[in-house]
Amino acid sequence: MSAKILIIDDDASFRRVLEYNLQEEGYEVRTAASGEDGLALFHKMNPELVITDVKMPGMDGYQVLKAVKKASPQTEVIIITAFGAVGAAVEAMKHGAFDYIAKPFNRDELKVTVRRAIEAGLLQQEGDRLFAPLTRGIIGNSQVMWHLIDIIKRVANTEATVLITGESGTGKELVARALHEQSSRRKGKFLAINCAAIPRELMESELFGHVKGAFTGAVRDKEGKFQQAKGGTIFLDEIGELPLELQPKLLRALQERVVEPVGGAKEQRLDVRVVAATNRDLEKATVDGSFREDLFYRLSVIPISVPSLRERKKDIPLLIDHFLKKSGGAGVSLSEDAMEAMLFYSWPGNVRELENTIERMLIMRTGKVIPLSDLPEKIRTGHDSSVKLVITLPDEGYSLEQLEREVVVQALERNNWNQSAAARFLRIPRHTLLYRLEKYGIVPPEPK
């Protein structure tokens, strides 16, 4: 049975052209001249896809989108917009539209977009079962991680460009892969490109390809990564390192979905979803001129922020267990004070640093239980080398023990002598604080 498509547009001639093209592809097509008539028809025919214009008298495309998604979340909606007015369509995509088509439309682009929208709708109908694999790659049971997974679920089956931000080591590529694997493009390739790892002079050819003779050494035509990822997803990691001179070409690829290989005169149409990632503040980079503002906004149609590990410390025991098993340490555990130290450490390198630490401890361990003494010194002491404390010392010198005692007392006073809170403030395990209290004979004041 062919998919049912509903077209809503107040332009009669455009409706007829669109209807003819889609019927040629074998779809069952119905049309309506207004948002009100379209919604009435929608409830009667239950289409797999709705294609609606943005600007219409009475109920506009945004209202149609909202009503359709409220009545049938699995039904995909494609927005029609005038050429040059894609801002409105991008806004609609943030509210659940699958994609947009600009007038006048390209017939091939129309067919591909409609096919993918219908496939996405069918996948959505299979329900949350499709998203179970997320938990195999993205580990966490904290509120911030449930929020992240929810965002992935909601945007995976759109064609919107996604910009993933977060500190180094937080797992941005895992998020990108999850977006690909839960989308209608999951049977296509997932190509990950590190923009910081490609030499500047080779970047354009690597991304967009080249033709024979384009430069010295170009002995044959070569497809770029964008062409190689046809039907799939391309992940541009460290996008903030993309040279400024190449940014207009990437912007054109995103906006017009075409690319011109180096030395070539013929444009090649693209069929790829773009997901980018960065640990830089790109919005700030647009101010200092190192990153194009228009490219930033085109990349961040859907922004996803990946939390740092210190924002999700509740997940550390789960991650430790996962990495122990992954590295061949099934049955190995951490002692109570070792786990406490792991929870108090600030993890500037995030999940990547945690995984590397577990691998190192497994190699060095002598038994089934890893004690506090086997942890790296910076974790045992809670020391974070990324935080610098500036202290002015007197010329005549100063006692290190006295300085340490004063710091401990001040931390306790600031936290009303709550030992757990003081330990968190000092970024040390509670047992380490208790040792210092005993060492320096520090006792809480008598209650008044």
Phi and psi in degrees as a GROMACS rama.xvg file:
@    title "Ramachandran Plot"
@    xaxis  label "Phi"
@    yaxis  label "Psi"
@TYPE xy
-74.2304  153.088  SER-2
-69.9427  147.481  ALA-3
-98.7108  133.135  LYS-4
-125.111  134.475  ILE-5
-110.249  125.535  LEU-6
-107.089  127.298  ILE-7
-122.788  113.069  ILE-8
-159.869  137.732  ASP-9
-83.2335  -3.21537  ASP-10
-93.3836  106.49  ASP-11
-61.4998  -43.1129  ALA-12
-67.0078  -37.9656  SER-13
-66.2557  -40.057  PHE-14
-58.9112  -44.3592  ARG-15
-64.0041  -43.5319  ARG-16
-62.9419  -45.2755  VAL-17
-64.3582  -43.0267  LEU-18
-61.136  -45.2675  GLU-19
-60.5605  -46.7613  TYR-20
-62.6844  -38.1641  ASN-21
-78.0294  -34.2916  LEU-22
-65.6898  -35.4094  GLN-23
-59.3778  -28.803  GLU-24
-84.6573  -0.500379  GLU-25
94.1044  9.54078  GLY-26
-84.8111  151.953  TYR-27
-88.2983  114.613  GLU-28
-118.078  134.268  VAL-29
-125.02  153.214  ARG-30
-130.307  157.377  THR-31
-144.629  149.353  ALA-32
-94.5423  -4.86139  ALA-33
-148.718  162.784  SER-34
-63.4348  -39.2045  GLY-35
-63.7796  -48.3692  GLU-36
-65.1377  -36.5503  ASP-37
-63.9222  -42.8157  GLY-38
-66.6001  -37.9979  LEU-39
-61.9688  -42.2712  ALA-40
-68.8187  -35.9787  LEU-41
-57.1622  -44.9911  PHE-42
-69.6968  -22.3003  HIS-43
-84.0859  -40.0221  LYS-44
-99.1752  -17.2075  MET-45
48.4845  63.3017  ASN-46
-73.393  157.739  PRO-47
-77.4081  -23.5384  GLU-48
-144.323  138.855  LEU-49
-117.712  129.714  VAL-50
-114.095  116.687  ILE-51
-132.035  142.958  THR-52
-72.4159  154.353  ASP-53
-78.5766  -51.8385  VAL-54
-97.0474  112.967  LYS-55
-144.699  150.174  MET-56
-61.8552  145.251  PRO-57
75.4746  -127.164  GLY-58
-70.8911  120.083  MET-59
-89.5126  -179.798  ASP-60
-62.5019  -33.9117  GLY-61
-63.8367  -42.2631  TYR-62
-66.6215  -38.5195  GLN-63
-62.0019  -46.7812  VAL-64
-56.0759  -48.136  LEU-65
-61.5122  -44.3527  LYS-66
-67.2344  -41.5146  ALA-67
-64.1526  -46.7019  VAL-68
-66.8232  -31.7465  LYS-69
-69.5165  -40.1197  LYS-70
-78.3889  -35.0249  ALA-71
-149.811  84.3808  SER-72
-56.2457  -26.7482  PRO-73
-81.062  -11.679  GLN-74
-78.2949  126.084  THR-75
-84.4912  150.904  GLU-76
-128.443  129.455  VAL-77
-109.114  132.874  ILE-78
-96.4541  137.811  ILE-79
-103.067  131.47  ILE-80
-138.43  157.64  THR-81
-71.2801  149.617  ALA-82
-58.782  133.127  PHE-83
89.8303  -6.5089  GLY-84
-115.62  41.3823  ALA-85
-73.0227  -14.5162  VAL-86
-57.2267  -41.3685  GLY-87
-64.5317  -39.6904  ALA-88
-68.7862  -39.3017  ALA-89
-61.4352  -40.149  VAL-90
-61.9805  -40.066  GLU-91
-64.4389  -37.0572  ALA-92
-63.9488  -31.3063  MET-93
-66.1186  -22.7397  LYS-94
-103.784  16.277  HIS-95
115.998  -5.1813  GLY-96
-66.5487  144.59  ALA-97
-72.7035  -46.1062  PHE-98
-165.048  -177.258  ASP-99
-133.43  156.694  TYR-100
-125.162  129.517  ILE-101
-94.2504  140.765  ALA-102
-85.0052  140.077  LYS-103
-73.4032  143.463  PRO-104
-88.1353  154.914  PHE-105
-91.0612  126.655  ASN-106
-59.0153  -43.6458  ARG-107
-64.8245  -41.1747  ASP-108
-63.3468  -39.4844  GLU-109
-59.6529  -48.3656  LEU-110
-61.8335  -43.8149  LYS-111
-65.9329  -44.5574  VAL-112
-63.6715  -43.9959  THR-113
-65.2825  -43.6103  VAL-114
-60.2711  -44.1766  ARG-115
-68.5919  -34.9378  ARG-116
-64.1441  -43.1336  ALA-117
-67.1127  -41.1311  ILE-118
-61.2897  -41.1549  GLU-119
-63.4968  -40.4898  ALA-120
-63.3935  -40.4356  GLY-121
-65.6829  -38.8699  LEU-122
-64.6831  -39.9859  LEU-123
-61.5175  -35.2771  GLN-124
-65.8869  -21.2392  GLN-125
-72.826  -10.9082  GLU-126
81.6604  -166.595  GLY-127
-66.8169  -12.1182  ASP-128
-55.9138  -33.3582  ARG-129
-64.8497  -23.7583  LEU-130
-96.7383  0.183372  PHE-131
-57.3014  -37.6186  ALA-132
-59.8016  -18.9672  PRO-133
-56.662  -40.2749  LEU-134
-70.6555  -14  THR-135
-80.1351  -23.8161  ARG-136
-110.008  -33.7873  GLY-137
-106.685  104.234  ILE-138
-92.5442  129.936  ILE-139
164.703  147.864  GLY-140
-131.461  17.2466  ASN-141
-86.4621  164.155  SER-142
-62.1405  -40.4252  GLN-143
-66.2165  -30.9281  VAL-144
-77.8234  -35.1607  MET-145
-63.6179  -36.5037  TRP-146
-64.7836  -42.005  HIS-147
-62.7021  -46.0708  LEU-148
-63.3981  -37.8658  ILE-149
-62.1312  -40.7977  ASP-150
-63.6578  -43.7096  ILE-151
-58.6879  -44.4076  ILE-152
-58.278  -41.5678  LYS-153
-76.0398  -28.1836  ARG-154
-108.497  -7.82766  VAL-155
-57.2015  -40.7292  ALA-156
-93.7412  18.6382  ASN-157
-99.3259  168.619  THR-158
-98.3447  6.73684  GLU-159
-63.6593  142.302  ALA-160
-70.5012  138.032  THR-161
-118.597  134.813  VAL-162
-113.09  115.334  LEU-163
-97.4388  123.415  ILE-164
-116.666  157.702  THR-165
156.618  162.434  GLY-166
-66.0038  162.064  GLU-167
-61.8345  133.923  SER-168
89.3034  6.97645  GLY-169
-85.2805  -15.1454  THR-170
103.242  36.855  GLY-171
-65.5924  -35.5953  LYS-172
-68.5001  -33.5284  GLU-173
-59.942  -41.3659  LEU-174
-64.4504  -43.2652  VAL-175
-61.4403  -42.7624  ALA-176
-65.7584  -38.344  ARG-177
-63.0094  -41.1276  ALA-178
-59.7284  -42.1069  LEU-179
-68.8637  -47.0267  HIS-180
-69.2254  -22.2748  GLU-181
-100.891  12.878  GLN-182
-106.677  171.746  SER-183
-70.6303  -7.62061  SER-184
-94.3821  7.95735  ARG-185
-63.2323  -21.1457  ARG-186
-80.6731  -13.6123  LYS-187
-85.9131  -178.969  GLY-188
-75.3922  151.419  LYS-189
-115.514  109.348  PHE-190
-108.577  119.903  LEU-191
-100.772  126.167  ALA-192
-121.597  125.042  ILE-193
-93.1828  106.375  ASN-194
-65.8706  -20.0388  CYS-195
-84.5797  -14.3157  ALA-196
-96.2625  -10.3678  ALA-197
-95.3069  128.409  ILE-198
-54.7023  140.591  PRO-199
-52.6943  -42.3641  ARG-200
-72.7456  -16.2122  GLU-201
-103.378  -5.5461  LEU-202
-59.8546  -48.0513  MET-203
-62.22  -45.2479  GLU-204
-64.7855  -39.8723  SER-205
-63.7389  -41.1838  GLU-206
-81.4778  -43.455  LEU-207
-112.01  -4.64646  PHE-208
84.3977  174.931  GLY-209
-151.084  164.187  HIS-210
-104.17  159.932  VAL-211
-57.0163  130.971  LYS-212
84.7875  5.27164  GLY-213
-64.8555  -30.3571  ALA-214
-159.706  169.582  PHE-215
-58.9828  124.956  THR-216
99.755  -10.4027  GLY-217
-85.1237  81.8492  ALA-218
-86.3843  -9.64063  VAL-219
-154.433  162.479  ARG-220
-63.6312  145.295  ASP-221
-137.662  130.087  LYS-222
-75.3193  140.082  GLU-223
-84.1704  173.056  GLY-224
-61.2971  -34.5482  LYS-225
-62.7899  -39.8938  PHE-226
-73.3155  -37.0836  GLN-227
-64.9136  -27.6861  GLN-228
-88.5446  16.2439  ALA-229
-51.5765  127.659  LYS-230
83.4591  -1.7496  GLY-231
-125.951  -144.243  GLY-232
-129.082  137.604  THR-233
-111.537  129.545  ILE-234
-108.818  113.75  PHE-235
-99.0773  93.4805  LEU-236
-80.1464  150.429  ASP-237
52.1408  48.3755  GLU-238
-62.0654  -22.9297  ILE-239
-65.4844  -15.0081  GLY-240
-91.4136  1.21111  GLU-241
-64.6475  126.714  LEU-242
-55.5205  143.873  PRO-243
-58.784  -35.1577  LEU-244
-70.9391  -18.6972  GLU-245
-93.8822  -12.9229  LEU-246
-61.9956  -38.03  GLN-247
-61.658  -35.1634  PRO-248
-69.5173  -38.6264  LYS-249
-66.7151  -40.1593  LEU-250
-59.6324  -42.9582  LEU-251
-65.0931  -39.1727  ARG-252
-62.0594  -38.4312  ALA-253
-73.295  -40.237  LEU-254
-78.5418  -45.8006  GLN-255
-104.499  -8.06286  GLU-256
58.7934  38.4647  ARG-257
-135.748  157.03  VAL-258
-144.117  149.446  VAL-259
-118.164  114.81  GLU-260
-59.5675  155.847  PRO-261
-59.7034  126.57  VAL-262
82.1899  -2.84251  GLY-263
-95.861  156.974  GLY-264
-112.136  -6.89805  ALA-265
-109.186  128.566  LYS-266
-73.6456  147.463  GLU-267
-118.488  127.975  GLN-268
-76.0031  141.105  ARG-269
-102.01  144.987  LEU-270
-133.995  78.726  ASP-271
-152.95  144.99  VAL-272
-97.1514  139.176  ARG-273
-108.006  126.63  VAL-274
-123.178  128.379  VAL-275
-119.728  161.571  ALA-276
-146.454  152.641  ALA-277
-158.89  150.945  THR-278
-106.302  6.6216  ASN-279
-92.1083  160.047  ARG-280
-87.0689  90.7437  ASP-281
-67.1087  -30.8208  LEU-282
-63.8788  -39.3695  GLU-283
-67.0451  -36.8544  LYS-284
-64.9308  -28.7663  ALA-285
-68.5509  -27.1845  THR-286
-74.6314  -41.6571  VAL-287
-84.7622  -0.550896  ASP-288
87.3715  5.65839  GLY-289
-86.7483  -8.01032  SER-290
-144.536  135.137  PHE-291
-67.2046  133.535  ARG-292
-65.7927  -42.3117  GLU-293
-65.4414  -35.0742  ASP-294
-69.4901  -39.2137  LEU-295
-58.2911  -47.1303  PHE-296
-69.5851  -30.5453  TYR-297
-74.2008  -32.8635  ARG-298
-73.6023  -34.1592  LEU-299
-99.2365  40.9295  SER-300
-56.3798  -46.5004  VAL-301
-120.026  103.666  ILE-302
-86.2546  135.322  PRO-303
-127.081  123.595  ILE-304
-103.711  125.089  SER-305
-94.3039  123.581  VAL-306
-69.3803  150.454  PRO-307
-72.7245  164.292  SER-308
-67.0098  -32.7395  LEU-309
-69.7984  -15.5281  ARG-310
-87.0568  -6.93649  GLU-311
-139.614  48.8594  ARG-312
-63.014  -21.4948  LYS-313
-58.3571  -26.2514  LYS-314
-85.8713  -9.19694  ASP-315
-58.7315  -46.4784  ILE-316
-59.4489  -39.1857  PRO-317
-62.9816  -42.9725  LEU-318
-67.4135  -39.8322  LEU-319
-60.7869  -47.043  ILE-320
-60.4685  -42.015  ASP-321
-62.7993  -45.8736  HIS-322
-73.516  -30.2455  PHE-323
-62.4378  -46.2592  LEU-324
-68.0131  -40.7971  LYS-325
-62.0367  -34.4172  LYS-326
-95.6623  14.912  SER-327
85.562  20.4803  GLY-328
-107.666  34.4911  GLY-329
-59.289  130.99  ALA-330
92.2204  -11.1054  GLY-331
-88.2912  143.655  VAL-332
-140.397  172.423  SER-333
-104.025  146.084  LEU-334
-65.7409  164.381  SER-335
-59.81  -45.5121  GLU-336
-71.6138  -29.4366  ASP-337
-67.1652  -42.9991  ALA-338
-63.2335  -38.9853  MET-339
-62.4787  -41.6912  GLU-340
-64.2001  -39.4516  ALA-341
-63.6988  -35.6246  MET-342
-73.0737  -31.1528  LEU-343
-84.1622  -24.0049  PHE-344
-64.298  146.925  TYR-345
-85.0224  -12.1906  SER-346
49.8093  65.3653  TRP-347
-62.2834  -25.3228  PRO-348
-91.4625  3.36272  GLY-349
60.0765  -147.426  ASN-350
-63.1225  -34.5069  VAL-351
-62.2667  -42.7771  ARG-352
-64.849  -39.373  GLU-353
-62.3451  -45.5781  LEU-354
-61.8715  -44.7094  GLU-355
-63.0801  -37.2719  ASN-356
-64.4693  -43.1746  THR-357
-63.0434  -44.3337  ILE-358
-59.8272  -42.9932  GLU-359
-65.7907  -41.7355  ARG-360
-65.6473  -36.5074  MET-361
-64.841  -37.2293  LEU-362
-66.8916  -39.016  ILE-363
-89.5965  -9.03347  MET-364
-66.3492  156.345  ARG-365
-118.93  -4.7688  THR-366
-153.586  -173.507  GLY-367
-76.6234  -21.0749  LYS-368
-112.832  122.728  VAL-369
-86.1483  116.622  ILE-370
-83.1528  168.68  PRO-371
-56.4396  -37.894  LEU-372
-63.4717  -20.3346  SER-373
-86.7076  -6.46471  ASP-374
-77.7437  151.3  LEU-375
-56.6087  148  PRO-376
-56.6745  -40.3671  GLU-377
-63.7964  -28.3611  LYS-378
-82.1425  -38.4967  ILE-379
-60.2586  -39.367  ARG-380
-93.4977  -8.93232  THR-381
74.4709  14.8209  GLY-382
-79.5333  129.588  HIS-383
-114.1  109.576  ASP-384
-66.3158  -13.0553  SER-385
-79.6621  -11.7481  SER-386
-104.609  122.513  VAL-387
-110.174  130.425  LYS-388
-106.613  123.551  LEU-389
-97.8112  119.906  VAL-390
-126.411  132.526  ILE-391
-94.0541  114.439  THR-392
-97.4242  146.111  LEU-393
-68.6457  153.222  PRO-394
-60.8634  -32.9253  ASP-395
-78.2095  -1.88645  GLU-396
96.236  171.023  GLY-397
-155.687  146.455  TYR-398
-74.7917  124.14  SER-399
-63.4556  -39.4008  LEU-400
-65.1238  -40.0191  GLU-401
-64.7968  -39.7595  GLN-402
-62.6636  -44.2547  LEU-403
-63.5984  -40.942  GLU-404
-62.9142  -42.1181  ARG-405
-63.8826  -40.1878  GLU-406
-63.1542  -44.0676  VAL-407
-63.3116  -45.7099  VAL-408
-62.3471  -43.5706  VAL-409
-63.6756  -38.7853  GLN-410
-64.0109  -40.543  ALA-411
-66.1913  -42.8902  LEU-412
-62.9807  -40.5681  GLU-413
-66.0972  -23.2856  ARG-414
-112.73  26.3064  ASN-415
53.9885  35.4395  ASN-416
62.1597  24.3019  TRP-417
-82.5533  113.551  ASN-418
-65.5278  -40.3378  GLN-419
-64.7041  -43.4209  SER-420
-66.1972  -39.2465  ALA-421
-64.962  -39.4619  ALA-422
-63.3243  -42.2099  ALA-423
-63.2325  -40.3291  ARG-424
-61.2332  -40.2481  PHE-425
-84.6314  -4.45154  LEU-426
59.3439  43.3359  ARG-427
-131.579  156.513  ILE-428
-64.0988  155.408  PRO-429
-63.1382  -37.0917  ARG-430
-64.3199  -30.7455  HIS-431
-67.8737  -39.7348  THR-432
-64.2488  -43.4905  LEU-433
-61.0557  -36.286  LEU-434
-63.3796  -41.0706  TYR-435
-66.8897  -37.7124  ARG-436
-61.8587  -42.9404  LEU-437
-69.6098  -41.4133  GLU-438
-60.619  -42.8154  LYS-439
-100.146  5.30854  TYR-440
63.4253  36.6393  GLY-441
-85.4151  123.911  ILE-442
-126.028  146.161  VAL-443
-67.8673  150.949  PRO-444
-68.2488  155.259  PRO-445
-67.2806  135.283  GLU-446
-62.9221  141.189  PRO-447
